[in-house]
Amino acid sequence: MIDLRSDTVTMPTDEMRHAMAECIVGDDVFVEDPTVNTLQNDIAALLGKEDALFVPSGCMSNQIALAIHAKAGDEVIVDDESHIFHYETAAPSIIARVQLRCVSSASQGTRGALSVDDVERAIRPGAYYFPRTSLVCIENSHNRYGGTVLTPAHFKELKELCDSRSLALHCDGARLWNACAALDVEPREFAVHCDTLSVCLSKGLGAPVGSLLVGSHTHIQAARRWRKILGGGMRQAGVLAAAGLIALHKHRQGLHFDHAHAAQFAKSLHESGSFIVDNYPTQTNIVIFRMVNPVDTTTYIERCQQHGLRISTGREGGWLRAVFHHQVSASQTQEAIDIIKAVSSNFAHN
Ligand SMILES: Cc1ncc(COP(=O)(O)O)c(C=O)c1O
């Protein structure tokens, strides 16, 4: 079975399993796990930030960021296709107890890259009857827009606006590594323009579990309290961090293969004339596509599975999603293309 539902489906490699078995651990709630501490230090250094905190998931990392930057009743600006808005179970209303102000980036043709003008328009004036805007969140690469990439220059413009209006800027960088690989830039080139970033080890980098929130000492101290409140203090978490260290230091280099496979898949579908590929040509490892005449996605996905291919739904409106990762080879990519074409021609004849 070729599994393109997400880059989260990868299995830990033998090297990771070995490192997990061999690593030295301690109680991380006492800040005594040397492997976790190494991972946190390495990520903070890579991003050029003072500190980092290992947390179980990207969702927890984002929600902690909201909680440390915003007070209950504040408003947080996000884009209307963001992961924070769609897939985090309304947690901002439960944990930080904030209201999300969703700004569309699609209308500008910038697809996931909130424009400075749009963000500026969404910042509330100071009157007492408005919510107080305290935070802007951006996502890079952008999941629901098919792995599109924001540039460091765009981050810089948004940060200048945020600074001028005393707002914090948080980046949901679950796939920041993919954005870096696509643009051939270092993570710190984005991080320098953010107050905090969330980065995941369990997506394209292939670790079994874990994300990190990265920022100043003060922010990470506050984040540590929130992690405990949320039940995210993981004790001998070094067994997970050990796999994370391999992901961080050994798997970033291979991301361009995933991008090449996604590009091969997208090109083949695009050139067949039977599909629309969103944001073609793709920039990273996510391909969002649909048949020119949209089909019932549940049936389509089931038929793909019967042929040995797993994909998932993209967005509403018949969009499908294929995500490439290090456990999919070039020949499996070709096999996936053939299966998609076979399933689609059956649909066309029904
Ligand atoms: C952009 C983005 N942010 C955050 C997350 C949440 O990560 P997790 O599943 O580790 O909670 C995901 C998960 O796919 C994601 O795609």
The ligand as a Tripos MOL2 file, in Angstrom:
@<TRIPOS>MOLECULE
LIG
   16    16     1     0     0
SMALL
NO_CHARGES

@<TRIPOS>ATOM
      1 C1          0.1840   23.3230    9.3800 C.3       1 LIG1
      2 C2         -0.0480   22.4140   10.5400 C.ar      1 LIG1
      3 N1          0.0080   22.9130   11.7700 N.ar      1 LIG1
      4 C3         -0.1760   22.1470   12.8570 C.ar      1 LIG1
      5 C4         -0.4290   20.8070   12.7330 C.ar      1 LIG1
      6 C5         -0.7080   19.9930   13.9630 C.3       1 LIG1
      7 O1          0.2500   19.0250   14.2130 O.3       1 LIG1
      8 P1         -0.0920   17.7650   15.1510 P.3       1 LIG1
      9 O2         -0.8470   16.8030   14.3010 O.co2     1 LIG1
     10 O3          1.2510   17.2900   15.5720 O.co2     1 LIG1
     11 O4         -0.9060   18.2740   16.2900 O.co2     1 LIG1
     12 C6         -0.4960   20.2220   11.4590 C.ar      1 LIG1
     13 C7         -0.7800   18.7860   11.3010 C.2       1 LIG1
     14 O5         -0.8340   18.2360   10.2380 O.2       1 LIG1
     15 C8         -0.3000   21.0570   10.3290 C.ar      1 LIG1
     16 O6         -0.3900   20.5750    9.0900 O.3       1 LIG1
@<TRIPOS>BOND
     1     1     2 1
     2     2     3 ar
     3     2    15 ar
     4     3     4 ar
     5     4     5 ar
     6     5     6 1
     7     5    12 ar
     8     6     7 1
     9     7     8 1
    10     8     9 2
    11     8    10 1
    12     8    11 1
    13    12    13 1
    14    12    15 ar
    15    13    14 2
    16    15    16 1
@<TRIPOS>SUBSTRUCTURE
     1 LIG1         1 GROUP 0 **** ****
